[in-house]
Amino acid sequence: MSGFFLNNLLFHFREGDIFFQDLDCGPPCEAIEAVTQGYNGSQLSHCAIITAVGPSYQETILTEAIGDYVIETTLEEFLNRSDKVIVGRLKNDYQYMINDTVEHISTNLLGKKYDYIFDLTDDTYYCSEIIYEGLKVADSSQEILALNPMTFNEPGTNEPFKHWVDYYNELNHPIPEGELGLNPGGMSRSEAIDIIYMFEKPSGYRQ
């Protein structure tokens, strides 16, 4: 297990650690963050999982669904995008799932197309979905990450965000309001995950 000097302390990351990111990508991120608060109120719009630990930021690999595909990204590149990141780790009772989770993601999901629709039933994947799928393959009897009906509506209304109206019109696909899914904010509050480190505070974070 390799370590990094962070805030003058030697801190150890492991395979399977989940990085929750406040990505600040404009309307898409704002719409995601508006409907689900993350850990301690954090506004979280993206996540990735460590699939290989190296001796430095440049040699530690996270796998994420971003852009057009599921890709590998160095920790350095990930933090350069936004360092408003909190890190989660499965509690001890669930650590046995890590090896199979990482193997499935690295072997079977890497290179898959991005899931622009947010549909759990097809062979494309969004950021939360690759982690959900990996854990499900590792042990389908566990419900570590709960699926909930997705909403694309502005809070307190029955009207979708304009961003999602334009987004799905461009895809020529109905908004999947009420379909099951998950997002980084909800994942970060899972009772099966401990938050073990924070780089910079995400927007909305409460002490």
C-alpha positions in Angstrom: 0.0 0.0 0.0 1.5 3.3 -1.1 1.1 6.6 0.7 1.1 10.3 -0.2 2.3 13.3 1.7 -0.9 15.4 2.1 -0.9 18.4 4.5 2.4 17.1 5.9 0.9 13.8 6.9 1.5 10.4 5.3 -2.0 9.3 4.0 -2.7 6.0 2.4 -5.1 5.5 -0.4 -6.2 2.0 -1.5 -7.8 0.3 -4.4 -11.5 0.7 -4.2 -11.4 4.2 -2.6 -14.1 6.3 -4.2 -13.4 9.9 -5.1 -16.5 12.2 -5.0 -15.9 15.5 -6.9 -17.5 18.9 -7.1 -16.9 19.3 -10.8 -18.2 22.8 -11.4 -19.1 21.9 -15.0 -21.9 24.5 -15.4 -25.7 23.7 -15.8 -25.3 19.8 -16.0 -23.4 19.7 -12.6 -25.7 22.3 -11.1 -28.8 20.3 -12.0 -27.3 17.1 -10.5 -26.2 18.8 -7.3 -29.6 20.6 -6.8 -31.6 17.4 -6.4 -29.4 15.4 -4.0 -27.2 16.7 -1.2 -24.0 14.8 -0.6 -22.0 14.2 2.6 -22.4 17.0 5.0 -24.2 19.1 2.4 -21.5 18.7 -0.2 -22.5 19.5 -3.8 -21.1 16.5 -5.7 -21.5 15.9 -9.4 -19.0 13.3 -10.3 -17.2 10.2 -8.9 -14.4 7.8 -9.7 -12.8 4.7 -8.1 -9.1 3.9 -7.6 -8.2 0.8 -9.6 -4.4 0.9 -9.2 -2.3 2.5 -6.5 1.1 3.8 -7.4 3.9 5.6 -5.5 2.7 9.1 -6.7 -0.2 11.1 -8.0 1.0 10.5 -11.6 1.0 6.7 -11.1 -2.2 6.2 -9.2 -5.1 5.4 -11.5 -8.8 6.1 -11.1 -11.4 4.7 -13.5 -14.3 7.0 -14.3 -17.1 7.5 -16.9 -16.6 10.9 -18.3 -16.6 12.4 -21.8 -17.5 9.6 -24.3 -16.2 6.5 -22.5 -15.2 4.8 -19.3 -11.5 5.7 -19.0 -8.5 5.6 -16.8 -7.2 8.9 -15.3 -4.3 9.6 -13.1 -5.0 11.0 -9.7 -3.0 14.1 -10.7 -5.2 14.7 -13.8 -8.4 14.1 -11.7 -7.4 16.7 -9.1 -6.3 19.2 -11.7 -9.8 19.1 -13.1 -11.1 20.0 -9.6 -9.6 19.4 -6.2 -12.9 19.9 -4.4 -13.0 16.2 -3.6 -13.9 14.0 -0.7 -12.8 10.4 -0.5 -14.9 7.4 0.6 -13.9 3.9 1.6 -16.0 0.9 2.1 -16.3 0.0 5.8 -14.5 -3.1 7.0 -17.5 -5.4 6.7 -17.5 -4.7 2.9 -13.8 -4.7 2.1 -14.0 -8.3 0.8 -15.8 -6.9 -2.2 -13.0 -4.6 -3.4 -11.0 -7.0 -5.5 -13.9 -8.3 -7.5 -15.3 -4.8 -7.9 -12.0 -3.4 -9.3 -11.4 -6.4 -11.5 -14.9 -6.2 -13.1 -14.5 -2.4 -13.7 -11.0 -2.7 -15.1 -11.7 -5.8 -17.2 -15.2 -5.5 -18.4 -16.3 -1.8 -18.2 -13.1 0.1 -19.3 -13.7 1.4 -22.8 -17.5 1.2 -22.7 -19.4 4.1 -24.0 -20.7 6.8 -21.7 -24.4 6.5 -20.7 -25.9 9.8 -21.8 -29.4 8.6 -21.2 -28.7 7.5 -17.6 -30.2 4.1 -18.2 -29.1 1.2 -16.0 -30.5 -1.4 -18.3 -28.2 -0.9 -21.3 -24.5 -1.5 -22.0 -23.4 2.1 -21.5 -22.3 3.6 -18.2 -22.3 6.9 -16.3 -20.0 7.7 -13.4 -22.0 6.3 -10.5 -23.1 3.4 -12.5 -19.7 1.8 -13.0 -19.1 1.7 -9.2 -22.7 0.4 -8.7 -22.1 -2.4 -11.3 -18.8 -3.4 -9.9 -20.1 -3.8 -6.4 -23.2 -5.7 -7.7 -20.9 -8.2 -9.4 -18.8 -8.5 -6.3 -21.8 -9.5 -4.2 -25.3 -9.1 -5.5 -26.8 -9.8 -2.0 -25.5 -6.5 -0.7 -27.4 -3.2 -1.2 -24.5 -0.9 -0.5 -25.6 1.8 -3.0 -29.3 2.2 -3.0 -31.2 2.9 -6.3 -33.8 5.6 -6.1 -36.3 7.1 -8.5 -34.4 9.8 -10.4 -35.8 13.3 -10.7 -34.8 15.9 -13.3 -37.2 18.5 -11.9 -36.3 21.7 -10.2 -36.7 21.2 -6.4 -40.2 21.9 -5.2 -41.7 21.8 -8.7 -43.0 19.4 -11.2 -41.1 21.1 -14.0 -37.8 19.8 -15.3 -34.7 22.0 -15.3 -34.4 23.7 -18.7 -31.0 22.1 -19.1 -32.6 18.6 -19.0 -35.3 19.6 -21.4 -32.8 20.8 -24.0 -30.4 17.9 -23.2 -33.0 15.2 -23.9 -34.5 17.0 -26.8 -31.1 16.9 -28.4 -30.9 13.2 -27.7 -34.5 12.7 -29.0 -35.3 10.8 -25.9 -37.9 11.3 -23.2 -36.7 12.5 -19.8 -36.4 9.4 -17.6 -38.2 11.0 -14.7 -38.9 8.4 -12.0 -36.6 5.7 -13.4 -34.2 4.1 -11.0 -30.7 5.4 -10.8 -28.1 6.9 -8.4 -25.8 9.9 -8.2 -22.5 10.9 -6.4 -24.3 12.9 -3.7 -26.5 10.0 -2.6 -23.6 7.6 -2.9 -21.4 9.7 -0.6 -24.0 9.3 2.2 -24.2 5.5 2.1 -24.0 3.9 5.5 -21.5 1.4 4.0 -19.0 4.1 3.2 -16.7 6.1 5.5 -15.5 9.5 4.4 -11.7 9.3 5.1 -10.2 12.3 3.5 -11.0 15.7 2.0 -8.7 17.7 -0.4 -10.6 21.0 -0.7 -14.1 21.5 0.6 -16.9 21.0 -2.0 -19.4 23.8 -2.3 -22.1 23.5 0.3 -19.9 21.5 2.7 -20.9 22.0 6.4 -18.5 21.4 9.2 
